[in-house]
Amino acid sequence: MKPIAIIGAGITGITTAYSLLNRGYPVTVYDRDRYAAMQTSFANGGQLSASNAEVWTQKSTIFKGMKWMFKKDAPLLVSPKPDWHKLSWMAEFVRNIPNYEANTVETVRLALAAREHLFAWAENENIDFDLETRGIMHVYANQKGFDHATRVNELLERGGLTRELLTPEQMKEIEPALAGDFVGGYLTRSDSTGDIHKYTRGLAEACVKMGANFVYDAQVEELEQDKHGIHVHFRPSAGRTSPVVPVVEGRELRERHSHSAVVICAGTQSRHFASQLGDRVNIYPVKGYSVTMPLKDSESQSFAPWVSLLDDDAKVVTSRLGADRLRIAGTAEFNGYNLDIRSDRIDPLISWCRKYFPGIDTEHVVAWAGLRPMMPNMLPRVGAGKRPGVFYNTGHGHLGWTLAAATAELVGAAVKSSIPVTTESE
């Protein structure tokens, strides 16, 4: 049979490829970069966090966005520049506020299901990704945030997750490096952290060994469907060599590969490809930032936390990536398809670090920004499209790393229910 095309080699694309390969399907993965996991799956917060499953579709989110609109270092920043895509997305976001509880519970269930697959795949393929299983501790510096977290616990429990209530003294016992004053916290021992980039690259290598074909440096421009299948039109990126592509007047022509089906895992670009295939997938790019701090000596390492933290009020998370790296990430910025790394968005992350971990050397931080692909209901778009042979696994927002293994399995099951493995190419 013709291979199934997968558009995107981030965490959702690679887990989808692995899931389909395990079901006996040949796959070809396309990505615009030279390697897997070079965009949003490169340097995220690192948390595998069912405890962070609460969706954002609340009235309080709207009020915060309006309040902080002109505060450049705000945890949630909405650009006031008018944009039809942003406005339409936000209108749908508001319409989904009544689904806040149901969608939070569903997200918890997906996150718990994803754990089993993700850890099993890592063990099967011997992937080292700096996994830490010390749990995730939510910390609260004010009573209002702590009280809200207590109310959220009911939803988390409905989804199958339990957290431990912590006093400020217990918080310091669990993570002795933590400074500052808190009113309380919650610990989710079953949550964990790891390096998404290492995991995705490792699973991509496993896919190659299983027979997957990867087409990197490929700028996919068009997805076309006819009675013969799905056709991927792409232009090789600068620096990519292709012996089959002729050159006319110094410009390379597009390549065209044919497939039996396609799975869109293209992050923030998924909306564009979905429109070519007759579907509306209203993803908006929500920018997040991270800083990675090298811990160069034993003294620096002793000042850094091993337990992963999540400060709900500041929208900041931490992950220890081995002995010599600390990742701090957070904030949300609605500013279109913009990957600029702004100092006024990075500085709050460094200031947060200095406040709660004053002994960490912040001289040599590495800053990064990525675009989270978010749907207005805060749930990923998973499953079949309108047309036969079209599938989606995209729109995971800030929980792509947490949910990807579960949604990949859902897509794998959807493909198997409609496309026999033994289908012959025409």
N, C-alpha and C positions, 0 to 999 in steps of 0.2 A: 504494500500500500504506500501511497504518497505520505511523506512525513507530515506531522502536525506542526504548524508554525507557532512559535511562541514569540510574541513581540515584547522584548524587555528582559534583561538579564540581571535584574535586582533580586531581592529576596523572594518576591512573589513569583517571578518568572522562573527562577532556578528551582524552587520547591515544586512548582507546577511541572517542570520538565522531569524532575525526579519521580513525582507521582505517576506521570504518564508512562515513563520508562518502566516503572515497576509493574504496570498493567500490560506491558508488551507493545506499546506504541512507539514507532520511530518519531523522533522530534528534531526540529531545527530551531535554534534560538537565535534571534536577531537582536543586536544592540548597537547603539550609535557609538559607544566607547570601545576602547581597545581591550578592556577586560570586564569581567563581571563585577557588579556591585560598586560602580564608580560614581553613582549619583546619590540618591537618598539613602541607599544601603551602605554608604561608605563610613560615616562617622556619627551615627545617631547616639542617643543616650545610653544604649546598651541594655536597657531593662526588658526582661521577659515578665511582664507585669499584669497578671490578671487583676491585681488590686487597683490598677489604674484604668479599669474598664468603664468607669462612669462617663457617659457621653456628655457632650457640651451643650446639648439642646435644652437650655434652661433660660428663663428670663434674666437671671443674674448675669449670664454671659453677654446678653445684649446691653445691659446697663453698664457693665465693665467696659465693653468696647466703646460705648459712647463717652464714658467718663475719661477714658485713657487715650482718646483719639489723637490728642495733640501732645501727649507725653511720650517723648521719643524712647525712653527706657522702660516703658510699661511692659508688664508680662504679656499682655494681649494688646497688639497695636493694629488698628485698622486704618489704612491710608484713606484720607478723605477724598482723594481723586476719584471722580465718577467713572464707573466702568460697568457696562451692562451685564457682563458675566458675573461680576461680584454681586451686583444688586439682585440679580435673579437667583443666585445661589443663596444669598441671605434671606430672600423671601421664602424659599423652600425650607431653609433652616428654621425659620420662625414657625412655619406650618408643622414642623416635626416636634415642636415642644411638647405636645400632648403625648408623644411616644417616648418621652424621656425614660420612664421606668422600664418599659418593655425592651427598649433597645439596649439599656444598660445591662439588664439581665441576660439578654441574648449575647452580648459581647463577652460577658463573664464566661458563659458556657463555651463559646468558641475558643477563648483563651485557654481554658482548662483542657479542652480536647487537643489543642495544638501542642501542648507540652509533651504529651506522650509520643507523638510522631517526631517532633524536633529532636528530642533526646535520643530516641531509638535510631534515627537516621545518623546522628553524629556518632553513636557507638558503632553502628554497622559499618560506617565508612571511615572510622578512626579520625575524626575531625577534631583538632585542637582549636578551641575558640575562646580560651581564657574564661571558661565557665566558672562562676562562683555561685554556690547554692546556700548562701548565708541568709537569704530572704531579702525583702525590701521593707524598710521602715519609713512610714509616712510621719512627718514631723509638723507640728503646729505651734506657731509662736503667739497665736491669739485665740481667745475662747470662741469667737464666731466661726473660724475655720474648723476648729476641733468639733464643735457642735454639729456642723454640717457633715463632717466625716462620720460622726456617730449615726446620723440619719442614713447616710449612704450604705452603712454596714448591712442594713436590712435588705437592700437590693443585691448586694454582693452575696449574702447568704442565700437568697432566693436562687441565685445562679450557681450555688454550690461551693462558694469560697468563704472561709472564715479568717478573721484577723484577731490578733491579740491586743487588748488594750494595755498601754504602757504609761507609767508615771514618768515624769522627767528624770527621776533617779534611775529607773529601769532603762530608759533610753541611753543614759551615759554608761551604764553597765554593759549594754549590748554593743555600743560603739564608743569606746573610751576616748577616741580622738575628737569627738564632737564637742564643740564649745557653744556658748550662747545660752539663752533662756527660752524655755518652751513650757507650754501648759500641758502638753501630753503628746501621745503618738499612738500609732498602730503598727504592728509588725505582722507581715505575711510571710511566714517561714517557707511556704511552698513556692514563692516567687524566686527568681534568680536573675543573673546578669551574664553578659558575654559580648564578644566582639562580633557584631553582625557581618562586618566585612570578611573576617577570617572564616566565619561559618559559610557564608555564601560562596566564597571562592573555593572552599573545600568541597562543598556539595557540587559545585560546577565541575570540578575535576572528577568527582565520582560519576557525574552524568556522562562525561567524555568516555570514561572507561566502559560505561554501559552502552555506548554507541551513539550518543547524541552528537549532532553536528552544530557547531557554533559559528555564526557569521558575525564577527565583530567589525568595528569601524564601518557600520552599515547605517546610513541615514535613510530609514524607511520613510518614503514619501506618500505611498498610496497602497491601499489594500483593495483589491478588485475581486469580485466574485461573479462567476458564471457557472454554466452547467458542468464545467470541467473541474471546478473546485475554487480554492482561494489562491489568488496570485499576489505575491509580495513584490512590489516595485521599490527598489532602493538604489541609492547612489553611494558608492564607496566614499568614505571619509578621506580627508587629506592624509597621505602617508600609507594608505592601504593599497596593497598590490593585488591585482586580480588578472591572471593571464587570459581570462575569457572576455574581458571588457575592452572593446576597441576604443581608441582615442580619436576624436574628431576635432580638429582645430584646437588642439590642446586641452580639450575637455572630455572627461570620461562620460560615456553614456550610462543610463540606468540599467541595472540588472533586473531580471524578472524570474522569480522562482515560483513554482506551483506546488500547492499543498492540498491535502484532503480536508483540512480544517484549520482554524486559527484560534489561539487563546490570547486575548489582549491583557498584558501585564505591564503596561507601559507607563505606570505612574501618572504624573500630571499630563502626559501626552495622550492618555487613553481616551479622553473626551474627543479629541480630533479624529482618532482612528474609528471610534464608535460611530461618529456621524457618517463616515464613509460607508459603513456597513448597515445603515438604517436604524441605529440605536441612539438613544439619548442617555449619556452617562455624564451627569453634571458634576464633574470633579473640579474642585478649585485648588490651586496651589497655595498651601499655607506654610510659610517659611519658618523653619526652626534653626537654631544656632547651637554649636557646641564648641567647647575648648578642650583640648587634650593636653594634660600637663605631664611632662616627663619627670619621673621621680628618680633622680640620678644616683642617690646614695642612700644608705641605710637610715640616716637621719630624716631625709625627705619622706622616705617610705613610712616611717613610724608616725608621721604627722597626718597621713592620709587615711581615710576610712576604708575599711574592708566591707562593711555592711553597706548595701546600696540604700540611698536616701531619696525621698521624694518630698519636696516642700510644695504643698498644694497652693499656698498663697502666692509664692514667688514663681511658680511653674518651673521649678528647677529640679533636675535629677542628677544623681551621681552614680558612677559605676567604676569599680576597680578592675582594670584590665591587666591582670598579672601583677607582679611585684612592682613593676617600674612605670606604670601608666595610670593616670586617673582621668576619667572623662566626666565633664560637667556639661549638661545640656539643658535647653529649655527655651521658653518664650514662644509666642505664636504671632506671626505677622501676615496680615492680609494685604499684599502689595503686588499682586499679579505674578507673572513669570520672571521674577527678579532674583538673581542669585548673588547680588552684591553683599559683601560681608561688611556690615556697618559697625564702626567702633562703639556707637552709642547703644548697640544691641549686645555686643560682646562684653562691654565693661560691666554690666550688671551681673553677669556670670562670674567674672573675676572678683567683683566686690563681694558677692555672696560667699565665694570660697574664702576670701580673707576674713570675713566676719565669723564663719563657723569653723574654719580650719586655718587659723592665722599662721601656723608654722609651715605651711606649704609654700614652696618657692614658685612664684607666678611669673618669673622673668621670661621663661621660654615657652609660653603657651602657644599651641597651634590652633588657630581659629578655623571654623568651617561653617557652611550654611547649606541646607538642603530643603527641597520643596516637598512637603507632605501632601499626598493626593487625597483630598477629603471630599466625601459625599455629604450632602446637606443633612441626611439622617444619621450620619456618623457611623454607618454600617458599610462594610465593603460590598462592592457589586460582584457577585459570585454566581456563576452558572451560565446557562444558554442565553444567547441573544434572540432576536426575532427571526433571523434567517438560519436555516440549517447549517451546521458546521461552524458557527460563530459562538465563542464562549468568552467569558470575562473572569478575571481574578485581579481586581484592582480597587482602588479607593479606600485603602485601609487607614488613611490618616496617620495619626501618631502611634498606631499600634500594629504597623506592618510586621515588625519583627516578632511581636507577640502572637499574632493571628495567622501568619502565612502558612504554617504547616497544616493547620486545620482547613483553611480555605482551599489549599492545593488539593487536599484529599477530596473535598466536595466537588471541585472541578473535575478531578480524575474520575469520580463516580458518574458525573453528568456526561462526560465524554463517552465512557464505556456504555452507558445506557442508550446512546444514540448512534455510535459508530463502532461497528464490529472491527476487531483487530485484523481480521482476515480480509478486509476489503481490498480488492485488486485495483491498481491504478488503471486508468483508461488509456 
